[in-house]
Amino acid sequence: MTVYQVAIIGGGVSGCATALSLCRNLPEVSCLVIDNANPLMFKIGESLPPESGRILQYLDPSLTDSLSRMVSRGEHTVCTGNASAWSSPILEERHAIMNPFGHGLHLNRAAFDELLRNSVRDVGSRKRSASAFTIATFKGVRKGSDGIWNIEIDVDGEKDLVRAEWVIDATGRKASVATKVDSRINSRSPLLAFYGIFISESYEEVQGNDNDRRTLIEAAIDGWWYSSLICHNPCTRIVVFHTLPTHPSAKSSRRSAGFLDQLQASSTHISDIITKWDYRLQKGYPCCTAAGSSTLDRAYNSSQRWAAVGDAAMAFDPLSSQGMMTALEMGTYIGLQLAQRLSKEITDDEFDRNLGETYAQVQAEYEKNRTYYYSIVKRFSEEMFWKNVVGDTATN
């Protein structure tokens, strides 16, 4: 049976970035990426910062060209900047023209992730390496007496076994690998995100239709909102409400009527644009997902040949706007460190020390930004949500 040098569980942004970076820095590596994502299923997390271009270019130069073509076809939309009603009810704009890296994108996230997975497949074939991608469901992992990881997967209902020297957990917030090798998830600041997809039924010959390409962010009594235009044909918006799991609004926002009532009652700018362009909430929404901060008590162990990356290692509150960039940067860094460890350029101790220092810096920067942005909202300081999140920032 083939023994891969590295098996990456999870083919999202961080998993693919790890694979691409590893293959770039160690072309002869044998690496298997295991993932079962449905590329047609909507996925939240659509904001790609302009700074990401340099990393994508590094990982695979064809990625930026492919993204440009997808934008021209309308699969992704340009983000012209941020407009936030945060510390005050008035929108304050930060235009992309002020960013030296240019504009970001509002992604069809499922399509973007599939683009990365295709890049992993293509890089493996172009370099004629032993790297591969398989569509399978991760079931379990255990270490054999020979020190090799035995990874149980399901392929179209059939059980199979993959063997690898290293295993990388890129499974997202659930950290499916790390939690099976005696690491624990520490949920630091619980937060829920309720999101809905809205499609406009309005088109005016004179005024046109919704062309506001900014990311709109709005603080509210019970939490905070954001919205992005993610498609033009037809005009499609994602609207997301963040609140505490224990807040009364979390119960009502699970239903479409409650979600719409919450939108009208607690937002101004986002509800205005939804009303102006006759947007309608689509069937099956809202959906709910975890959006709080979490970390692993241990995110790597070189002597045991495993590491976690992306949200599996540390998950961030969406307010930080660090999610996508952190996933790309962490994956790129882990890939480089793995390449150096496999080629014996660094030792186990150096691998662990490098990851420990880098992860600590990322976590500290995130906590600093989160503390600052939540603390400047003074207009709702006596409300339940804001008392809790500001209290969290003081204790973390």
N, C-alpha and C positions, 0 to 999 in steps of 0.2 A: 504494500500500500504506500502511495506517495505521502511523504512527510513534508509539508510546506514549512518554510522558515517562519512565515507570519500568516496568521489568519485574522482578518478584521471582521468583527461581527457588527454589521450595520453599514448600509451604503448610502447614508445621508451626507451632509456637507462635511462633517468632521471625518467620517470614515473614508470618503473618497479623497479628501485632501491628504490624509495620512498615506493612503495607497499611492497617490500620484507623486507625493514628495519622496516616499521611499523608493519608488521606481526611478525617479529622476537621479537620486543620489547613490543608488545601488542597482544599476540596470539589470544585473544578473540575478536579482533576488527572486525567490519563489514566494509569491504572495497570493492569497485567496481572499476575496471580499464576498461575504455572505449577506444577502439581503432579500426580503420578500415584499418590498414596498410596491403598491399599485400606482403606477405613474399617472393614472387617470383620476385618482381620488384627490380631492382638494386638500391642501395642507397649509396650515397657518404658518406665518413667519415669512413675510414677503418683502421685507425691506433690505435691499442690498446696498450698502454704503459705497460711495464713489471710490474710497480707498481700496476696495476689494480688487480693482482692476489689476494692480501690480502683482497681487498674489496669484490671481487666476492666470496671468501671463507667465508667471514663474512655473506654476504647476503644469500647464499645457497651453502653449501659445494659441492653439486653435480655439480655446474656450472663449476668448474675448471676441474673436471673429464670429463664432457661432451665436453668441449673445446678441451681437449687433444685428445679425440677420433675423433673429427671433423678434427683436424690437421692431424692425422694419415690417415684419409680418403681423405685428400687433399681439404677439404672444406675451410680451412683457411691455410695461410702459415706463417712460422716463419720469423720474422724480425730480421736480424742479426746486425742492427745498422743504423746509419744515415751517409750519405755522402753528404756534401753540398759544392757547389761552391758559396759562399755568399759574404764575404768581399773581396775575390779574385777569379779569374777564375779557380783556382786549387781546386780539390776536397779535402776536409778535412774530415777525417772519425772519427766517434765516435762509436767504436765497442761495441756490447751488452755485451761482456765479461767483460767490465769495469763497468757494472751496477750491483750493489749488488743484484738486483731483477731478473737478468737474461735477457732473450730476450723478446721482445714484439711480437705482431702478426699483420699481414695484414689480415683483416677480409673480409669475405663475410658478409657485414654489415647487409643485410636483414636477413640472416640466424642467425646471432648473436642476433639481436633484437627479432627474433622469439624464440630463445633459452631462452631469458629472460622472454618473455611472457608465455612460457610453464612452466617456473619455478614458475611464479606467480600462474598459474593454479594449479600446483602440490602442492605448499606449502599450498594453501587454502584447498585442499582435504586431505593432510596428517595431517594437524592440526585440521581438522574437524571444521574449523572456518566458519564464515558467509561471508568470502571474496570470490570474484568471478571475472571473466573476461568476458566481452561481446564484440563481434564484432559489432560495430555500428558506425555511423557517428554523431559527435557532431553538433548540430544545433543552440542551444542557451541556455542561462541560465538567470534566474531571481529569486529573493528572494521572497518567499511567506510571507503573513502577519504573519505567525507563526514562521518566522525566518529560515525556512528550504529552502534550494536551490532546485528549480525545474529545472531540466536539460532536455532539449529537445534533443532527439536522433532519428535517422532513422535506422531501422533494416530491411534490405532487402526491402526498399521502404515503410515500414510501420512506421508511427510516434509512438513514445513511450515517456514516461516520467519517469525519475529517480529522486528520492528525496534523499537528503543527507544533513547532518549537516555541513560538510566541503566540499569545492571543491578545488582541486589542479590543477593548469594549468601546464601541461607538453606537450603542443602542439607545442613546438619549437618556431622558430623565429616569427611566426605570432601571438603568444600569444593570441589565440582565446578567452580564458576565460577572462583574465585580461582586454583586450580592451573592453569587454562588461560590466565590472564593474567599469568603469570610470578611468582606468589606461591607460597611453599613452606610446607608444614606442618612445624612443629617439635614432635615428640612428646617431651614433657618427662618424664613419669613413667608408663611403660606399666602398664596394669592391665586385667585381663579380668573380665567379669561373666558368670557362668554362672547362668541363671535357669530355674526350673521353675514350672509352674502345678499346684497341688494342689487337688483337690475332695474335700470331706468326704463320707464314706459313713455318717456316724453322726448319729443324732438321738435324744435321750433326752427322753421326755415330762416328766420331772421337772426335769432340769437344762437342757433346751433344747439349743442347739448353740453353736458357737463365736461369741462376741460380743465378742471382744477387738479393739477398734477402734484400738488403738495401733499405731504403727510400732515394731516390735521390732528392735533393733540389738544385735549381739553380736560382740565381738572373739574371734578364735580363733587357734590356733597358726599355721595356714597362711594366714590372711587374715581376712576379716570377713564377717558375714552380716547380712541384714535380711529382714524379712517384713512383709507388709501384707495385711489382709483386704480384698479388692476387690469381693466380691459376697456376698450373703446367700442367694440362692435359685438354685442351691444354694450353700452356703458354699464360697468359692473364695479361695485364698491364693496370692500370689506369694512365692517364696522365692529369694533371690539370694545367691550366694557370689562374693566378690571375691578374686582372688589375682594373683600375677605371672605373666606369660606363660612365664617360665623355671622356675617352681616345679613340682615333681613333681605336685602336686595339680591343676595345670591340665590335665595329660594325662588323669588318671583321671576328672576331673569332666565330661569331654565325653560320657561314657556314663551312662545312667540308673542302672545299678548302682553305678558309682563315685561319682556325685553323691549318691545316697542314703547310701552308706557314709560319705562325707565329712560329710554332715549329721549322722548319728548319732554319729560319732566326735569331731567338733570343735565342735559346738554343744550347748548345754544347754537353754536356754529355748525356742528355736525348734523344736528336735527334740521337746521335750516337748509343745508344742501340736499339732504334726503327729501325734504318736502318740496323744495324748488324744482327739482328735476323728476319728481314723481317716481321715486325709487320704491320698489316693492321687495319686502323680505321674501326670500325664496323658500320653498317647501323643504322641510327637514332641518331648518335653522330656528333658533340658535343652537350652537354646539358649545360644549364646555371643555376646557383643558386646564391642566395645572400650569401656573405661570410664576410661581414663587421662586425663592432662592434655595438652592440645596448644594451640598458638597458631599463627597465621600470621606469617611474617616481615613481611608488610605486609597490613593488613586493610582498607584504604581508599585511594582515590586520586581526589580530587574532579576534578582536571584531566582524568583519563581516564574519569570518570563511572562509577565502580563502588565498591562497599563490601560487606563481609561482615558478617553479623549472627548472633547466637546461637552454636551450636556450630561453625559454619563459621569464625567469628572467633576464638573461644577456647572450648575444651571443658574441663569440670571433672570431677574425681574426684567420684563420687556422695556421698562422705562429707561434702562441703561443704554439701549440701542447697541449693545455689544454682542448680541447673540450670534449673528451671521459672521461678523468679522472675527470674533473669538474662535468660532468653530473652524474657520479657514486657517487662522494663524496657529491655533493649537495643533490642528492636523498637520500642517506644514512643518511645525517644529518637531512633533513626535516622529514624523517620517524621517527627518534628518537625524534625530538622535538614534532611532532604530538602525538606520543605515550605518551610522558610526559604531554602534555597539556590535552589529553583526559582522562588520569588517574589522572588529577589534581595535578601532581607533580610540575607544573609550572603554572603561571598565564598568562593572555593575554599579559600583559605588558612585562613579562619575555620572552615569545615566540617572540614578536616583537623585543625586544632588542637583543636577541640571534641571530635571523636571520639578523637583521640590521648590527650587528658587523661582523658576518661571511661573509655576502655578500660584505661588504665594504672591508674586507681584501682580498677576492678573486679578486675583481675589481682592487684594488691597485696593487696587485702582477701582474696581467695581464697587466696593463698599464705600469708598470716598465719594464717588459720583452719585450713588443711590442716596446716601445720607444728605448730600447737598440738594438734590432736586426735590426730594420729598419735604425737606425742612423749609424751603422757600415758599411753600403754599401756606400763607398765614390766614387767608380769608376763610378757610374751613377748619382752622386749628382746633375748634371745640367739637367737631363732628367725630363720630365713632371711628370711621375708617382712618382719618388722618391722625387721630390720637394714637391708634395702634401702629400705623406704619412709621410714624416719627419716633414712637417708643422703641420699635424694632431697630431703627437705625442707631439709636443711642446705646442699645445693649449689644449689638453685633460687633 
